[in-house]
Amino acid sequence: MLIDLISQANYNSYNISLAKIIGLHPAIYLNTLLSINSKAINKQKLTNDEYFCIDRNYVQSITTFEVEEQIEIETLLINLGILKK
């Protein structure tokens, strides 16, 4: 339905200052991972070393980023020291 298409529940946000430094897609991707991390903490789904597994299909459904782009962005974020794999 049209209401679902324009619903606030389907909106996402990103850090504008960070986007200016690392790019829009990496900022959106990082925001998505932070959101997933928060949910994983609340559901006690982190591993013993406090990691979580990324469901790339889920991330794609939220961001529209194909798996290849997700991997490229992750590589950038790892190289910048923002992410650990």
Order of alpha helices (4+ residues) and beta strands (2+ residues): alpha-alpha-alpha-alpha-alpha
